[in-house]
């Protein structure tokens, strides 16, 4: 599985970066999600971040 992020949907809430800071960050210019490690889908914090994302911008894909 891989982590994907749709920056056109992201609202910049930052819950992903707070939940899994080693995997997600926010852009300096726009505050939108940035995936630091797309292959870290096995990390339990990633699933929590996906569930917490208010806009549904991040997902796990096969």
C-alpha positions in Angstrom: 0.0 0.0 0.0 1.0 3.6 -0.6 -0.1 6.9 0.9 -1.6 9.4 -1.5 -2.6 13.0 -0.9 -4.8 15.2 -3.0 -3.6 18.8 -2.4 -6.6 20.1 -4.3 -8.9 18.7 -1.6 -6.7 19.5 1.4 -7.9 22.3 3.7 -4.6 22.6 5.7 -6.1 21.5 9.0 -2.8 19.8 9.8 -4.1 16.8 11.7 -2.0 14.5 9.5 1.2 16.3 10.4 0.3 16.3 14.1 -0.7 12.6 14.1 2.3 11.3 12.0 5.0 14.0 11.8 7.6 11.7 10.3 5.3 10.9 7.4 3.3 14.1 6.8 4.2 17.8 6.7 2.5 21.0 5.6 3.9 23.2 2.8 5.6 26.4 4.0 3.8 28.5 1.4 0.3 27.1 1.4 0.0 24.9 4.5 -1.3 21.9 2.4 -0.4 18.3 3.0 3.0 16.9 1.9 3.7 13.2 2.1 7.3 12.7 3.3 7.3 8.9 3.0 4.7 7.5 0.7 5.8 3.9 1.4 5.1 4.2 5.2 1.5 3.0 4.9 2.1 0.2 7.5 2.6 2.8 10.2 -0.5 2.7 12.5 -0.4 6.5 12.8 -1.0 6.7 9.0 -4.4 5.0 9.3 -5.3 7.3 12.2 -4.3 10.3 10.1 -6.4 9.1 7.2 -9.4 8.7 9.5 -8.9 12.1 11.1 -8.5 14.1 7.8 -11.5 16.4 7.7 -11.4 16.8 3.9 -10.5 13.2 3.0 -7.4 14.4 1.2 -5.2 11.6 2.3 -5.8 7.9 1.5 -4.2 4.5 1.3 -4.1 2.9 -2.1 -3.0 -0.5 -3.4 
